Amino acid sequence: MVTGASAGIGKATAKRFAENGDKVLLIARQEKRLTEAVREIESGVPGADVQPLALDMSDSGSADALRDHVRSTGLPVGGLLCCAGAVPPSEGTDGDDVGAVLTEWQDAYRSNVLTSVVAVESLLPLMADGGGIVLYSSIAAYRGSGGTGGYGAAKAALHSYVHFLATRLGPRGINANAIAPGYVAGTDLFGDGLPAAQENKLVRQTALGRAGDPADIAELGFYLCSKPGGYITSQILQINGGSHHGV
């Protein structure tokens, strides 16, 4: 199960599991983009067993729809990877309009925290013992998020939730972790893309001298849900090419 699966890291993650021969359910809000993602995976992975499900996981009403759909398959959930998230617009939040600031924070929390909470809590009764949960944080949880205050804070909230889940689900052999990527090119997080100067700055901040690729992050998510990764739990794993400040 992969949320936010219509593009970027989510799509790459779904593809990685499909390459392993797993049955994968791709979840995202926009049905057209989701269908296109499924077709792309099917064209690149012969015999891929992938299925789209258009749901807004920030809406609590989606919990029942997701649970009912999974129950209809008759299969347990072996892995749940919550990639859904977004940077809310920040226009108007630098002035004295407290209402605009609150709206930004509420949008950030809904898009980046509730999307995970709704998915996880709705599927826990259907998860296989020994399965894995991966939530997607961000380097912004450690450094802030530039022009928006709410995004980094919302991602940091997932860290506490991961520790809670790991303790709660440990007796079932379910591991729970978060991945906190740095700058990853080829995602929708920055809309139409970053200005060249800003992108170059982010790349220069890495020890490896390159941006991350969605496949880099997908591989880590796949490992955490695999048998070899099963003893890793209650961890926040940073994957950012050795990114650092001041370059």
C-alpha positions as CSV (number, residue, x, y, z in Angstrom):
1,M,0.0,0.0,0.0
2,V,1.5,3.3,-1.1
3,T,-0.2,6.7,-0.5
4,G,0.8,9.7,-2.6
5,A,1.6,7.2,-5.3
6,S,0.7,9.2,-8.4
7,A,4.1,10.9,-8.8
8,G,7.6,11.3,-7.4
9,I,8.7,9.2,-4.5
10,G,5.4,7.5,-4.1
11,K,5.3,6.3,-7.7
12,A,8.9,5.2,-7.5
13,T,8.1,3.3,-4.3
14,A,5.2,1.5,-5.8
15,K,7.3,0.6,-8.8
16,R,10.0,-0.9,-6.5
17,F,7.6,-3.2,-4.9
18,A,6.0,-4.2,-8.2
19,E,9.5,-5.1,-9.4
20,N,9.7,-7.5,-6.5
21,G,6.5,-9.2,-7.6
22,D,4.3,-7.8,-4.8
23,K,0.7,-6.8,-5.3
24,V,0.6,-3.1,-4.9
25,L,-2.3,-0.7,-4.2
26,L,-1.5,2.9,-5.3
27,I,-3.5,5.6,-3.5
28,A,-3.7,9.3,-4.4
29,R,-6.3,12.0,-4.8
30,Q,-6.3,12.6,-8.6
31,E,-7.7,9.6,-10.4
32,K,-6.3,10.6,-13.8
33,R,-2.8,11.0,-12.6
34,L,-3.0,7.8,-10.6
35,T,-4.2,5.8,-13.6
36,E,-1.3,7.2,-15.6
37,A,1.1,6.2,-12.9
38,V,-0.3,2.6,-12.9
39,R,0.1,2.4,-16.7
40,E,3.6,3.7,-16.5
41,I,4.6,1.1,-13.9
42,E,2.8,-1.7,-15.9
43,S,4.7,-0.7,-19.1
44,G,8.1,-0.7,-17.3
45,V,7.5,-3.8,-15.2
46,P,6.0,-6.7,-17.2
47,G,3.4,-8.6,-15.2
48,A,3.2,-6.0,-12.5
49,D,0.2,-6.5,-10.2
50,V,-0.7,-2.9,-9.5
51,Q,-4.1,-1.3,-8.8
52,P,-5.2,2.4,-8.4
53,L,-7.5,3.7,-5.7
54,A,-8.4,7.4,-5.8
55,L,-8.9,8.7,-2.2
56,D,-8.0,11.8,-0.3
57,M,-6.3,10.4,2.8
58,S,-6.5,13.7,4.7
59,D,-10.3,13.1,4.8
60,S,-11.4,10.8,7.6
61,G,-14.2,9.6,5.4
62,S,-11.6,7.8,3.3
63,A,-10.7,5.5,6.2
64,D,-13.8,3.3,5.7
65,A,-13.5,3.3,1.9
66,L,-9.9,2.2,2.2
67,R,-10.6,-0.5,4.8
68,D,-13.5,-1.8,2.8
69,H,-11.5,-2.0,-0.4
70,V,-8.6,-3.9,1.3
71,R,-11.0,-6.3,2.9
72,S,-12.6,-7.1,-0.5
73,T,-9.2,-8.3,-1.7
74,G,-9.0,-10.9,1.1
75,L,-5.3,-10.2,1.5
76,P,-3.5,-8.8,4.5
77,V,-1.4,-5.6,4.2
78,G,2.3,-6.5,4.3
79,G,3.6,-3.0,4.0
80,L,2.2,0.5,4.3
81,L,4.2,3.4,3.0
82,C,2.7,6.9,3.5
83,C,4.2,9.1,0.9
84,A,1.4,11.6,0.6
85,G,2.3,15.2,1.5
86,A,2.5,18.7,0.3
87,V,4.0,22.2,1.0
88,P,1.0,24.5,1.5
89,P,1.0,27.9,-0.1
90,S,2.6,30.6,2.0
91,E,1.3,33.8,0.4
92,G,0.3,36.3,3.0
93,T,2.0,34.5,5.9
94,D,4.9,37.0,6.3
95,G,2.7,39.9,7.4
96,D,0.3,40.5,10.2
97,D,-2.5,38.3,9.0
98,V,-2.6,35.6,11.7
99,G,-5.5,34.0,10.0
100,A,-3.4,33.3,6.9
101,V,-0.7,31.8,9.1
102,L,-3.1,29.5,10.9
103,T,-4.6,28.4,7.6
104,E,-1.1,27.5,6.3
105,W,-0.3,25.5,9.5
106,Q,-3.7,23.7,9.4
107,D,-3.2,22.8,5.7
108,A,0.4,21.6,6.4
109,Y,-0.9,19.4,9.3
110,R,-3.8,18.0,7.2
111,S,-1.6,17.2,4.2
112,N,1.4,15.8,6.0
113,V,0.2,14.3,9.2
114,L,-3.5,13.3,8.9
115,T,-2.8,11.6,5.5
116,S,-0.5,9.2,7.4
117,V,-2.7,8.9,10.5
118,V,-5.9,8.1,8.6
119,A,-4.1,5.5,6.4
120,V,-2.4,3.8,9.3
121,E,-5.2,3.7,11.8
122,S,-7.7,2.5,9.2
123,L,-5.5,-0.4,8.1
124,L,-3.9,-1.6,11.4
125,P,-6.6,-4.3,11.9
126,L,-5.8,-5.6,8.4
127,M,-2.0,-5.5,8.6
128,A,-0.1,-8.8,8.7
129,D,1.9,-9.5,11.8
130,G,5.5,-8.9,10.8
131,G,4.6,-6.2,8.3
132,G,6.1,-2.8,8.0
133,I,5.0,0.9,8.2
134,V,7.0,3.7,6.7
135,L,6.1,7.4,7.1
136,Y,7.7,10.1,5.0
137,S,9.2,13.0,6.8
138,S,11.6,15.6,5.4
139,I,14.9,17.3,6.1
140,A,12.7,20.3,6.8
141,A,11.8,18.6,10.1
142,Y,15.4,19.3,11.2
143,R,16.1,22.6,9.5
144,G,12.8,24.3,9.0
145,S,11.1,24.9,5.6
146,G,12.2,28.2,4.3
147,G,9.2,30.4,3.7
148,T,6.7,28.2,5.5
149,G,6.6,27.4,9.2
150,G,4.0,24.7,9.2
151,Y,5.5,22.2,6.8
152,G,8.7,21.3,8.7
153,A,6.7,21.3,12.0
154,A,4.2,18.9,10.5
155,K,6.9,16.5,9.3
156,A,8.5,16.6,12.7
157,A,5.1,15.5,14.2
158,L,5.5,12.2,12.3
159,H,8.6,11.4,14.3
160,S,6.7,11.2,17.5
161,Y,4.0,9.1,15.8
162,V,6.5,6.7,14.5
163,H,7.9,6.0,18.1
164,F,4.3,5.6,19.3
165,L,3.5,3.1,16.5
166,A,6.8,1.1,17.0
167,T,6.0,0.6,20.7
168,R,2.4,-0.1,20.1
169,L,2.9,-2.6,17.3
170,G,6.2,-4.3,18.4
171,P,4.3,-7.2,20.0
172,R,2.9,-8.0,16.5
173,G,6.3,-7.9,14.9
174,I,5.4,-4.8,12.9
175,N,8.2,-2.3,12.5
176,A,7.5,1.4,12.1
177,N,10.0,4.0,10.8
178,A,10.2,7.3,9.1
179,I,12.3,8.4,6.2
180,A,13.5,12.1,6.0
181,P,14.7,12.9,2.5
182,G,16.7,15.9,1.5
183,Y,16.3,17.6,-1.8
184,V,14.9,15.1,-4.4
185,A,14.6,16.1,-8.0
186,G,11.7,15.0,-10.1
187,T,8.9,15.4,-7.6
188,D,5.8,17.6,-7.3
189,L,6.9,19.1,-4.0
190,F,8.1,22.3,-5.5
191,G,5.4,22.7,-8.1
192,D,6.9,23.4,-11.5
193,G,10.4,23.1,-10.1
194,L,13.0,25.2,-8.3
195,P,14.8,28.1,-9.8
196,A,18.2,27.0,-11.1
197,A,20.1,29.0,-8.5
198,Q,18.2,27.5,-5.6
199,E,18.5,24.0,-7.0
200,N,22.2,24.4,-7.5
201,K,22.6,25.6,-3.9
202,L,20.8,22.6,-2.5
203,V,23.0,20.3,-4.6
204,R,26.2,22.1,-3.4
205,Q,25.1,21.4,0.2
206,T,25.4,17.7,-0.4
207,A,28.6,15.8,0.2
208,L,27.9,13.7,-2.9
209,G,27.3,16.7,-5.1
210,R,24.0,15.6,-6.6
211,A,20.3,15.7,-5.9
212,G,18.4,12.7,-4.7
213,D,16.4,10.6,-7.1
214,P,13.0,9.2,-6.2
215,A,14.4,5.7,-6.7
216,D,17.0,6.3,-4.0
217,I,14.2,6.9,-1.5
218,A,12.1,4.1,-2.8
219,E,14.9,1.6,-2.2
220,L,15.2,2.5,1.4
221,G,11.4,2.2,1.9
222,F,11.5,-1.2,0.3
223,Y,14.3,-2.3,2.5
224,L,12.5,-1.2,5.7
225,C,9.5,-3.4,4.7
226,S,11.6,-6.4,3.8
227,K,12.6,-9.3,6.0
228,P,16.2,-8.1,6.3
229,G,15.0,-4.7,7.5
230,G,12.5,-6.0,9.9
231,Y,14.6,-5.4,13.0
232,I,14.8,-1.7,12.3
233,T,12.1,0.1,14.1
234,S,11.3,3.4,15.8
235,Q,14.0,5.1,13.7
236,I,14.1,8.4,11.6
237,L,16.4,7.7,8.7
238,Q,17.8,10.7,7.0
239,I,18.7,10.2,3.3
240,N,20.1,13.4,1.8
241,G,23.5,12.8,0.2
242,G,25.3,14.2,3.2
243,S,23.5,17.6,3.0
244,H,24.8,20.3,5.3
245,H,24.4,24.0,6.0
246,G,26.4,26.9,4.8
247,V,27.4,26.1,1.2
